Amino acid sequence: MHAAAKSSGIVFRIHGSELLMRLPAQGIDPSLLARPLTELGLPPCGGVNTLRVEAPGDWRWGSLDAASLARVLQALPGGAPALAGLPEDLEKLLVLSRRSARRTGPPAPALGGFVTRAGLRARDGARALKAFTALLGAVVLLVPRFTVARAKVRAAELIDVFAESSSRALAIVAIVNMLMGAILAFVGAVQLRRFGAGIYVADLVGIASVRELTPIITGIVLAGRTGASFAARIATMQGNEEIDALTTLGVSPVEFLVLPRVVALTALMPLLYVYGCTCAILGGLWVSAPLLDLSPTAYWAATQAAVHGTQFVIGGLKAAVFGALVALLGCFYGLRAERSASGVGSATTGAVVASIVGIIALDAVFALCANALDV
């Protein structure tokens, strides 16, 4: 054995596919971090799939021990071996360090032709869909813990998320839905008054708003406002390594960050939907009353006759699903963000675009289901 290896006190031995690393009783000398591992006695480690650490009984690991073990892991060929004999918190820290090293590795090689690029995009899309499905499943499994108040969620964080998803969005939801109702009323009035059927503007605005437009418009508004906020905040935490800190402390980021946001937006979107419907109907009345000389009483009576409870149920269900989708996508892109300022921007943009496309796609699915059920 090399003289430096003897003086270091670290002992390396290979037993089959396991590498044994015995730490010295007096601790690791800080000067050893600057020496190559081969000088410290690390043998050729081909075929090693487990790193087992033996330490003194009263060992209390520190940053020097973690750095030394991380160097050994990086030096082992064949990827990431399993760890054994380590405290749970140190093992989690080393797993995070290996993930970070993979993210900051050498740049990917240049892509080939169109077929290669299409295949890589399809592969990345499949992986993203699998990760999103896993996140959705984890949230669904955590909902019972939340309902019995056993989830690891801070009350202050939950209150802030509820405020972000409700009262702070009331103004923009009211403006957008009222303008949409006014536009529908104007377009309908121009066409219907030619046939003396101006009263049916109330039917047009009421049915279109309650069943289709209000859940879609409200969902898109929340995607651009609240969903983007979720993605930016979690992506910033990812860049500041706060997500890694939660994982190291044994706190699930999905339970601590994602669950309250999904629950809040899913619960509040139906309420915002009812509020948006009211604003849309008022916007239609605001235009049709002077344009068609309709009284508010006649307009409201026609709206009540046209809009039924089933349409409110369909619209409210859409709103709840759209809210869950917006929250999930915002958190999903935030958790997958790169650790940089550009990563925050990319996560925010991706969350908004995916939310809008997802809302339109889900609305098409709802339309097909409603048509099949004849409702």
C-alpha positions as MATLAB code, in Angstrom:
seq = 'MHAAAKSSGIVFRIHGSELLMRLPAQGIDPSLLARPLTELGLPPCGGVNTLRVEAPGDWRWGSLDAASLARVLQALPGGAPALAGLPEDLEKLLVLSRRSARRTGPPAPALGGFVTRAGLRARDGARALKAFTALLGAVVLLVPRFTVARAKVRAAELIDVFAESSSRALAIVAIVNMLMGAILAFVGAVQLRRFGAGIYVADLVGIASVRELTPIITGIVLAGRTGASFAARIATMQGNEEIDALTTLGVSPVEFLVLPRVVALTALMPLLYVYGCTCAILGGLWVSAPLLDLSPTAYWAATQAAVHGTQFVIGGLKAAVFGALVALLGCFYGLRAERSASGVGSATTGAVVASIVGIIALDAVFALCANALDV';
ca = [
       0.000    0.000    0.000;
       1.127    3.552   -0.765;
       2.660    5.562    2.094;
      -0.018    8.240    1.751;
      -2.681    5.571    2.040;
      -1.161    4.284    5.289;
      -0.998    7.753    6.772;
      -4.565    8.624    5.785;
      -6.121    5.958    8.005;
      -8.761    5.166    5.340;
      -8.920    1.503    4.359;
     -10.393    0.349    1.028;
     -11.153   -3.302    0.339;
     -13.149   -5.036   -2.394;
     -15.329   -8.060   -1.577;
     -16.916   -9.289   -4.791;
     -19.160   -6.502   -6.068;
     -18.894   -4.513   -2.825;
     -16.348   -1.827   -1.996;
     -15.647   -1.450    1.716;
     -14.485    1.965    2.952;
     -13.352    1.971    6.597;
     -13.061    5.441    8.134;
     -10.340    6.217   10.689;
     -11.247    6.586   14.360;
      -9.551    9.993   14.579;
     -11.561   11.371   11.631;
     -10.568   12.348    8.115;
      -7.691   14.764    7.702;
      -8.873   17.828    5.689;
      -5.650   17.782    3.674;
      -6.719   14.466    2.104;
      -9.347   16.188   -0.033;
      -6.615   17.646   -2.204;
      -4.955   14.258   -2.899;
      -5.943   11.817   -5.648;
      -7.929    8.862   -4.376;
      -5.423    6.426   -5.837;
      -2.815    7.800   -3.429;
      -5.210    7.097   -0.588;
      -5.429    3.437   -1.531;
      -8.558    3.289   -3.703;
      -8.081    0.184   -5.897;
      -9.505   -0.320   -9.410;
     -13.229   -0.767   -8.857;
     -14.635   -2.378  -11.982;
     -17.930   -4.184  -11.346;
     -18.593   -2.538   -7.976;
     -22.297   -1.909   -7.362;
     -22.313   -1.237   -3.589;
     -20.289    1.093   -1.393;
     -20.312    0.024    2.250;
     -18.957    2.404    4.876;
     -17.620    1.245    8.242;
     -17.117    3.965   10.829;
     -16.381    4.092   14.567;
     -19.344    3.587   16.862;
     -19.322    7.173   18.126;
     -18.922    8.651   14.621;
     -20.718   11.924   13.954;
     -20.409   12.812   10.291;
     -19.654   16.311    9.072;
     -19.266   18.136    5.797;
     -15.704   16.773    5.404;
     -16.944   13.183    5.580;
     -19.737   13.925    3.088;
     -17.263   15.537    0.665;
     -14.878   12.575    0.938;
     -17.641   10.060    0.275;
     -18.915   12.115   -2.657;
     -15.427   12.011   -4.201;
     -15.338    8.244   -3.882;
     -18.771    7.892   -5.486;
     -17.757   10.079   -8.418;
     -14.598    8.025   -8.923;
     -16.426    4.706   -9.138;
     -17.123    3.603  -12.730;
     -20.460    2.385  -14.026;
     -22.801    5.032  -12.636;
     -24.327    5.243   -9.152;
     -23.668    2.329   -6.762;
     -25.899    1.544   -3.831;
     -24.941    2.856   -0.385;
     -24.800    0.846    2.821;
     -23.793    1.515    6.413;
     -24.556    5.251    6.338;
     -26.943    7.324    8.432;
     -30.177    8.006    6.587;
     -29.665   11.781    6.383;
     -26.129   11.415    4.997;
     -27.307    8.857    2.438;
     -30.007   11.263    1.210;
     -27.441   14.058    0.972;
     -25.120   11.925   -1.153;
     -27.975   10.893   -3.446;
     -28.798   14.575   -3.969;
     -25.147   15.361   -4.714;
     -25.083   12.671   -7.399;
     -28.249   14.076   -8.986;
     -26.724   17.543   -8.988;
     -23.561   16.213  -10.621;
     -25.623   14.602  -13.380;
     -27.532   17.842  -14.000;
     -24.339   19.885  -14.249;
     -22.496   17.341  -16.382;
     -21.072   17.883  -19.855;
     -23.408   19.370  -22.490;
     -25.426   16.999  -24.610;
     -24.062   16.219  -28.058;
     -25.567   17.899  -31.092;
     -28.764   16.295  -32.347;
     -28.896   14.454  -35.633;
     -31.539   14.576  -38.334;
     -35.279   15.092  -38.168;
     -36.068   11.495  -37.241;
     -33.553   11.590  -34.381;
     -34.913   14.866  -33.045;
     -38.489   13.607  -33.297;
     -37.555   10.416  -31.452;
     -35.798   12.323  -28.679;
     -38.746   14.672  -28.289;
     -41.131   11.733  -28.121;
     -38.933   10.084  -25.510;
     -38.757   13.271  -23.430;
     -42.511   13.713  -23.746;
     -43.132   10.151  -22.551;
     -40.837   10.692  -19.568;
     -42.539   13.958  -18.694;
     -45.962   12.314  -18.936;
     -44.785    9.491  -16.682;
     -43.421   11.987  -14.129;
     -46.647   14.020  -14.232;
     -48.715   10.876  -13.721;
     -46.533    9.956  -10.734;
     -47.044   13.445   -9.272;
     -50.800   13.178   -9.787;
     -50.858    9.793   -8.065;
     -48.798   11.066   -5.143;
     -51.176   14.007   -4.640;
     -54.252   11.771   -4.803;
     -52.752    9.464   -2.170;
     -51.994   12.432    0.090;
     -55.491   13.950   -0.048;
     -56.868   11.662    2.740;
     -54.020   12.808    5.025;
     -54.958   16.410    4.282;
     -58.644   15.849    5.001;
     -57.859   14.501    8.498;
     -55.332   17.319    9.149;
     -52.298   15.014    9.273;
     -50.456   16.340    6.223;
     -47.187   18.235    6.692;
     -48.570   21.610    5.615;
     -47.985   24.963    7.306;
     -51.153   26.887    8.149;
     -49.617   30.211    7.074;
     -48.597   28.728    3.719;
     -52.080   27.302    3.193;
     -53.765   30.623    3.971;
     -51.452   32.442    1.558;
     -52.207   29.911   -1.194;
     -55.960   30.295   -0.636;
     -55.636   34.080   -0.839;
     -53.494   33.833   -3.974;
     -56.092   31.588   -5.604;
     -59.232   33.493   -4.610;
     -59.526   37.057   -3.330;
     -56.504   38.382   -5.210;
     -57.916   37.036   -8.473;
     -61.443   38.434   -8.142;
     -60.813   41.633  -10.097;
     -59.263   40.066  -13.181;
     -61.856   37.244  -13.235;
     -64.697   39.784  -13.058;
     -63.271   42.004  -15.813;
     -62.558   39.196  -18.269;
     -65.890   37.406  -17.804;
     -67.917   40.601  -17.912;
     -66.258   41.632  -21.168;
     -66.819   38.160  -22.614;
     -70.520   38.325  -21.720;
     -70.752   41.788  -23.274;
     -69.099   40.570  -26.496;
     -71.470   37.588  -26.720;
     -74.466   39.857  -26.173;
     -73.318   42.340  -28.808;
     -72.685   39.667  -31.459;
     -75.988   37.936  -30.667;
     -77.954   41.174  -30.639;
     -76.671   42.232  -34.058;
     -77.896   38.965  -35.582;
     -81.053   38.248  -33.576;
     -82.681   41.667  -33.809;
     -82.985   41.165  -37.572;
     -85.589   38.493  -36.821;
     -87.218   40.260  -33.901;
     -85.792   37.676  -31.475;
     -83.641   39.939  -29.364;
     -84.867   38.381  -26.120;
     -82.927   35.208  -26.982;
     -79.688   37.081  -26.347;
     -80.227   36.194  -22.695;
     -80.348   32.497  -23.640;
     -77.184   32.806  -25.708;
     -75.182   34.580  -22.999;
     -76.492   32.418  -20.167;
     -75.961   28.995  -21.737;
     -72.637   29.819  -23.392;
     -71.235   31.371  -20.222;
     -72.454   28.791  -17.714;
     -71.634   25.692  -19.727;
     -68.529   26.578  -21.747;
     -66.926   29.991  -21.699;
     -66.787   30.898  -18.001;
     -64.952   27.729  -16.853;
     -62.531   28.003  -19.776;
     -61.898   31.739  -19.404;
     -61.541   31.508  -15.624;
     -59.173   28.549  -15.956;
     -57.004   30.383  -18.490;
     -56.913   33.496  -16.296;
     -55.863   31.405  -13.292;
     -53.269   29.613  -15.434;
     -51.641   32.902  -16.417;
     -51.862   34.351  -12.938;
     -51.845   31.703  -10.212;
     -50.345   28.751  -12.094;
     -47.452   30.891  -13.287;
     -46.938   32.110   -9.720;
     -46.780   28.526   -8.447;
     -44.247   27.555  -11.112;
     -42.044   30.608  -10.527;
     -42.025   30.253   -6.744;
     -41.208   26.538   -6.725;
     -38.622   26.963   -9.503;
     -36.927   29.672   -7.440;
     -36.892   27.339   -4.445;
     -35.365   24.686   -6.681;
     -32.619   27.085   -7.718;
     -31.945   28.032   -4.094;
     -31.738   24.304   -3.187;
     -34.659   24.658   -0.770;
     -36.321   21.592   -2.329;
     -33.158   19.584   -1.666;
     -33.140   20.853    1.917;
     -36.721   19.652    2.439;
     -35.830   16.228    1.049;
     -32.748   15.993    3.273;
     -34.857   16.838    6.325;
     -37.269   14.047    5.455;
     -40.101   16.361    4.327;
     -41.775   15.429    1.057;
     -41.868   18.431   -1.337;
     -45.042   17.025   -2.865;
     -46.788   17.014    0.512;
     -45.351   20.329    1.719;
     -45.606   22.384   -1.493;
     -47.784   20.703   -4.106;
     -50.649   19.323   -2.018;
     -51.874   22.645   -0.512;
     -51.782   24.361   -3.907;
     -53.740   21.631   -5.652;
     -56.329   21.440   -2.876;
     -56.737   25.226   -2.726;
     -57.182   25.777   -6.454;
     -59.460   22.739   -6.861;
     -61.719   23.903   -4.024;
     -61.836   27.568   -5.028;
     -62.264   27.287   -8.798;
     -65.993   26.331   -8.570;
     -66.574   29.423   -6.424;
     -64.725   31.596   -8.912;
     -66.774   29.930  -11.642;
     -70.078   30.989  -10.028;
     -68.677   34.481   -9.551;
     -67.556   34.572  -13.190;
     -70.974   33.410  -14.415;
     -72.627   36.254  -12.535;
     -70.210   38.759  -14.076;
     -70.753   37.352  -17.591;
     -74.539   37.569  -17.290;
     -74.278   41.126  -15.985;
     -71.993   41.983  -18.916;
     -74.592   40.638  -21.322;
     -77.303   42.692  -19.621;
     -75.103   45.791  -19.745;
     -74.946   45.578  -23.571;
     -78.328   44.100  -24.484;
     -80.476   46.414  -22.322;
     -79.686   49.643  -24.243;
     -79.090   47.921  -27.600;
     -82.315   45.871  -27.668;
     -84.373   47.952  -25.249;
     -84.723   45.001  -22.858;
     -85.636   45.492  -19.225;
     -83.422   43.831  -16.582;
     -86.443   41.876  -15.343;
     -87.174   40.379  -18.766;
     -83.508   39.587  -19.338;
     -83.165   37.863  -15.976;
     -86.398   35.872  -16.456;
     -85.236   34.655  -19.865;
     -81.868   33.666  -18.399;
     -83.533   31.685  -15.596;
     -85.726   29.855  -18.115;
     -82.762   28.935  -20.348;
     -80.132   27.918  -17.787;
     -80.779   24.737  -15.794;
     -79.068   23.145  -12.820;
     -77.452   20.456  -14.981;
     -75.504   23.087  -16.872;
     -74.213   24.548  -13.608;
     -73.146   21.066  -12.481;
     -71.248   20.509  -15.735;
     -69.623   23.931  -15.579;
     -68.702   23.565  -11.904;
     -67.155   20.142  -12.524;
     -65.134   21.577  -15.392;
     -63.950   24.423  -13.179;
     -62.774   22.034  -10.430;
     -60.890   19.826  -12.902;
     -59.324   22.839  -14.613;
     -58.218   24.201  -11.237;
     -56.545   20.915  -10.300;
     -54.841   20.779  -13.705;
     -53.500   24.344  -13.452;
     -52.114   23.773   -9.945;
     -50.552   20.426  -10.842;
     -48.876   21.746  -13.988;
     -47.575   24.844  -12.206;
     -46.003   22.741   -9.456;
     -44.800   20.089  -11.920;
     -42.861   22.557  -14.054;
     -41.528   24.296  -10.955;
     -40.147   21.052   -9.525;
     -38.491   20.162  -12.853;
     -36.959   23.615  -13.409;
     -33.261   24.083  -14.018;
     -31.266   25.775  -11.278;
     -30.860   29.136  -12.992;
     -32.719   32.354  -13.731;
     -33.545   31.130  -17.225;
     -34.890   27.927  -15.655;
     -37.444   29.961  -13.687;
     -38.608   31.697  -16.872;
     -38.795   28.440  -18.812;
     -40.770   26.757  -16.020;
     -43.255   29.633  -15.872;
     -43.737   29.697  -19.638;
     -44.068   25.925  -19.842;
     -46.646   25.844  -17.036;
     -48.840   28.510  -18.651;
     -48.684   27.002  -22.144;
     -49.316   23.461  -20.911;
     -52.212   24.653  -18.724;
     -53.951   26.465  -21.593;
     -53.546   23.519  -23.966;
     -54.660   21.102  -21.249;
     -57.780   23.167  -20.460;
     -58.857   23.218  -24.109;
     -58.158   19.482  -24.490;
     -60.086   18.586  -21.331;
     -62.999   20.766  -22.423;
     -63.157   18.765  -25.648;
     -63.243   15.561  -23.588;
     -66.067   16.994  -21.465;
     -67.987   17.920  -24.634;
     -67.664   14.382  -25.991;
     -68.768   12.852  -22.694;
     -71.735   15.226  -22.406;
     -72.782   14.410  -25.950;
     -72.511   10.669  -25.285;
     -74.614   11.040  -22.089;
     -77.062   13.366  -23.855;
     -76.767   16.106  -21.233;
];
